[in-house]
Amino acid sequence: NGVVYDVSYDEVTNRFEIQRSGGTDLNELNLLWATGPNAGESIAGTLGYDPGVDNTGAGLGAAYTAAGDPVWMSFDADTNKIDFRETRIDGTVSEERTIEIPPNDYTHPDQVAAQIQTALRKESPNNIQYNVLYDKNQGFMIKGSGEQIKGFDLLWQTGTHSSANAAQKLGFDKNEDIFVTYAESDRDIVNIDIDDDNNKLDFKEITPEDQGMQVSNLTAVIEKKVYTSHEALAGEIEKALESESRKNGNTIDYHVFFDDVTKQFTIKENGTRLDELQLQWHSGDNAPLSQGGTGQSIGSVIGFEGTADDVAAPVTGTRDAEWGIFNTLIDLKQYLTENDRDGIERTIGRLELNFDNMTSRIVDTGMKYTRLQVRETITTEVNLSLTERRSMIEDADMIESIMKLQGIETAYRAALSSTSKVLNMSLVDYLR
């Protein structure tokens, strides 16, 4: 009929509009979503119109605006699969995993991104917290990284569900796998697993006051986890040594570090308080089984010979050990300024020790205060009891005492009177 139509989409309201804009005049424009011969294949729902109701009655200049959000993307069982796998930090590749986007009509790309993200996180063999985003310029972006992996693969072409995957729906090439890898540094990748079988370090601290005396053996327990750097392991060993030293009452400041050049660990006192530090790889309770120990020493893991102890004389540190919380905070400020990760970890460990020490002191003070209160209560009760007993023994009954006194006084007066009368009689009076 030569009618000119205008179909528009408003990004702000997320709505389509259909109207006559020119050409042949019309009395009405009717959109037969429900009653037209192609109602079963209508695009109404995709555009946000109600497929069960016709739009009728609009004349020249009037527009039919969709009632709801348009369907941005639809998935069914033939288009909703994503096959993937992950490459662990040691180079081993996981088995192929598959996720499914729930079949549905989606009105916004963020809804699709959220479904993919949730499914990937749930199915990840290494518990990777994937992030899935949609950008109108770049399309879908799937990101995922963690200490456990160094990359992952989206198997659009070689995956089990290559014929029923979501590649094209999401804007990817279904004929090409995507290999996502992370840049690797020049340093060696480490994967040190510390558990109950190798997390003990036996040592002995000898101070000037301990010379000639029996000194207790100490055991530092290193936190159990997988360490991906030597520096992180060194920091935990240092923290464990200082924690055990504090429990022993010495509060020695230790320095444990790994040299990237020599590939060796160093354990030493950061100060001169000790006359001797003994690392008991051979004689400790956790020495190798061949030496009669439990075999739980960390010595072999960090490169120390397990058949001989290491005994160190004092070395001069950069400064005396300072355990005050304010000194620790000053050190932390400096390490933060210098972006010194190891220093930050060490000072955080010391802050934890300071916190534990403060908590211990508060508890100890509270216990002493409670004991003093109990002592005060007991003393008050004892004093009261003594007063009552003394009163029973020493205090007189005034009424009873006065009556006794009056009785004695009467008897005494009678005796005096009798004596006076007797003494006044002469021999003549008596003979009469």
TAFENCOR-V715310 format. One record per backbone hydrogen bond with DSSP energy under -0.5 kcal/mol. CO is the residue of the C=O (numbers start at 0). NH is the residue of the N-H. Records with the same first field share a line. If there is no record, write none. Layout:
CO=NH + NH
//
This chain:
1=23
2=4
3=20 + 21
5=7 + 18
7=16
8=10
9=13 + 14
13=69
14=9
15=65
16=7
17=63
18=5
19=60
21=3
28=57
29=31
30=32 + 54
31=35
35=38
37=40
38=41
42=46
43=47 + 48
44=47 + 70
45=70
46=15
47=66 + 67
48=50
49=52
53=55
54=30
57=28
58=61
61=19
62=64
63=17
69=71
72=105
74=103
75=78
79=100
80=165
81=98
82=154
83=96
84=152
85=87 + 93
86=149 + 150
87=90
91=87
96=83
98=81
99=101
103=74 + 105
105=71 + 72
107=110 + 111
108=112
109=113
110=114
111=115
112=116
113=117
114=118
115=119
116=120
117=121
118=122
119=123
123=126
127=129
130=142
132=140
134=138
138=134
140=132 + 142
142=130
145=148
147=88
148=145
149=181
150=86
151=179
152=84 + 154
153=155 + 177
154=158
158=161
160=163
163=80
165=169
166=170 + 171
167=170
169=139
171=173
172=175
176=178
177=153 + 179
178=180
179=151
187=189
190=192
191=193 + 226
192=194
193=224
194=197
198=221
199=297
200=219
201=279
202=217
203=205 + 277
204=206
205=274 + 275
206=209
207=210
209=212
217=202
219=200 + 221
222=224
224=193 + 226
226=191
227=189
228=232
229=233
230=234
231=235
232=236
233=237
234=238
235=239
236=240
237=241
238=242
239=243
240=244
241=245
242=246
243=247
244=249 + 250
245=248
251=253
252=269
254=267
256=265
257=259
258=262 + 263
263=258
265=256
267=254
268=270
270=314
272=207
274=313
275=205
276=278 + 311
277=203 + 279
278=280 + 309
279=283
280=287
283=286
284=293
285=296
286=294
287=290 + 292
288=291
295=199
297=300 + 301
298=303
299=302
301=264
304=307
308=310
309=278
311=276
314=316
323=327
324=328
325=329
326=330
327=331
328=332
329=333
330=334
331=335
332=336
333=337
334=338 + 339
335=338
338=340
339=343
340=344
341=345
342=346
343=347
344=348
345=349
346=350
347=351
348=352
349=353
350=354
351=355
352=356
353=357
354=358
355=359
356=360
357=361
358=362
359=363
360=364
361=365
362=366
363=367
364=368
365=369
366=370
367=371
368=372
369=373
370=374
371=375
372=376
373=377
374=378
375=379
376=380
377=381
378=382
379=383
380=384
381=385
382=386
383=387
384=388
385=389
386=390
387=391
388=392
389=393 + 394
390=394
395=397
396=400
397=401
398=402
399=403
400=404
401=405
402=406
403=407
404=408
405=409
406=410
407=411
408=412
409=413
410=414
411=415
412=416
413=417
414=418
415=419
416=420
417=421
418=422
419=423
421=424
425=429
426=430
427=431
//
